Amino acid sequence: MRPLRLFDCCAGIGGFSLGLEATGGFQTVALCEKDPFCQTILSKRFPGIPIFNDVKELANDSKALPTFDVLSAGI
């Protein structure tokens, strides 16, 4: 069984993604976080995973977002 693909929106420093990936049942495929400091942490914790700056911008270019099964949001 393949892991569920996770899009972590308002990701902060990636707490939801880290916890869900630790279960072995999830794989983070994209992140969205506005804060530059948090983006730096995310890029180190999740190398190669796209980090989007603003969820509002995704509405204009939904093709940029990878296919995902689960949406987490730390709003």
Sequence and secondary structure as in RCSB ss.txt:
>XXXX:A:sequence
MRPLRLFDCCAGIGGFSLGLEATGGFQTVALCEKDPFCQTILSKRFPGIPIFNDVKELANDSKALPTFDVLSAGI
>XXXX:A:secstr
   EEEEEES TTTHHHHHHHHTTSEEEEEEE   HHHHHHHHHHSTTS EES HHHHTT GGGS   SEEEE  
